[in-house]
Amino acid sequence: MVRPRAYRHDVRCPDCGSNWMAKAGHSKGRQRYKCGDCGRTYLPEGAYHRPGPALREAGVRMYQDGSSVSAVSRHTGYSVPAVLGWLKKGGARH
Ligand SMILES: [Zn+2]
């Protein structure tokens, strides 16, 4: 890996959930990031710790459709404890 990587608390890769990233230029005036682990480039919005309602609903639906918590975690980019937290709050069950 040639690019310098930086650990960021406020942004997270939507694919693998990694907080390691390298800057990847700008898009529409906003900083773009490149994941230091899987190499995906993304804009920080939607990658913050607090899941948006749409992402959360999608995760809950995945879980109700039989996906495991770790699969939901991978899909949404949020940690397993975070996913468990919103499943519990939403009363989701298999
Ligand atoms: Zn990644």
Boltz pocket constraint, residues with backbone or C-beta under 6 A from the ligand:
constraints:
  - pocket:
      binder: B
      contacts: [[A, 13], [A, 14], [A, 15], [A, 16], [A, 17], [A, 18], [A, 35], [A, 36], [A, 37], [A, 38], [A, 39], [A, 40]]
      max_distance: 6.0
